[in-house]
């Protein structure tokens, strides 16, 4: 019942898929030409929601240099390092 389809059925399926694909491409080009004739600027193709995600993302911060603490061996920020609470902490 669900065996491998015949070669003719696969060819028809491929033809239908190709017709739908190229039909949508043709329609989108037709719309771009009509928009250009009406004087509308062309739309940029973007992923859905890309503008919203870009607006919500916080700005990227600059990379900071890190230095190793000579006492405990952890890495702390080179500027603005504060005391970690140990008695022999150099910061």
N, C-alpha and C positions, 0 to 999 in steps of 0.2 A: 504494500500500500504506500509506504513512504520510501520507496526505493530510489535509486539514482534516476533523475529525469533524463529523458531522451535528448539527443543533440539538438533536435529541432526546437524543443521547448527552451533549452538554454540559449540558443541563438535569438529566439523571439524575446526572451527576457532581457538579454543584453541590448537588443534593439530598442525596447521600450525604455529601459533605463537611460540609454544614450539620448533618445528623443526628448525625454523629460529634462535631462541635464542641459542639452543644447537649447531647448526651448526656453528655459529660465535664463540662460546666458543671453539669448537673443532679446528677450523681453527687457532685461536690465540695460542692455546697450541701447535699445529703442527709447527707454525712459531717459537715459543720460542725454541722448541726442535731442529729445524734445525739451528737456530742461535747459540745455545749452541754447536752443533756439529761442526759448522764452526769456533768456537772460539770467536764469538762476545759477548761482555758483554750484559747481559739482560737489557732491557730498563725499566726504572722506569715509572710506570703509574702515570701520573699527569693530572690535568685538563688543557684544552687548554688555553694558555696564562698565566699560573700561574708563569712561570719563568720571563716573561716580567713584570708582575705586581710586583713581588717581587723585581726586579731590579729597578723599578721606585719609589718604596716607600721610603720615607726618613727614616733615622734611628730613632728609638724611643728615645726620650729624657727622662732623669731621672725625676722623680716626685719631685716637689719643695714643701717645707713647706710654708704655708701661715699663716700670722698673721693678726688679726683684728686691724684696726686703732682705737685707743681709741677716736678719735675726731668724725669721720664721720661714723664709723662702717663698712666700706668696707674692703675686704680682699686684702692684698698686699703681694708680695713676701717677704719672711723673709730675704733673702739676695738681696741686690741691690734695695731696695725700694727707690723711689725718691719722691720728693715733688709733691703734687697733685695740688698746686696752692692756697690752702686756707691759710689764714693768720695764723691760729693756727695749721697747719699741723706739726706733730713732726718729719717728715722725711725731 
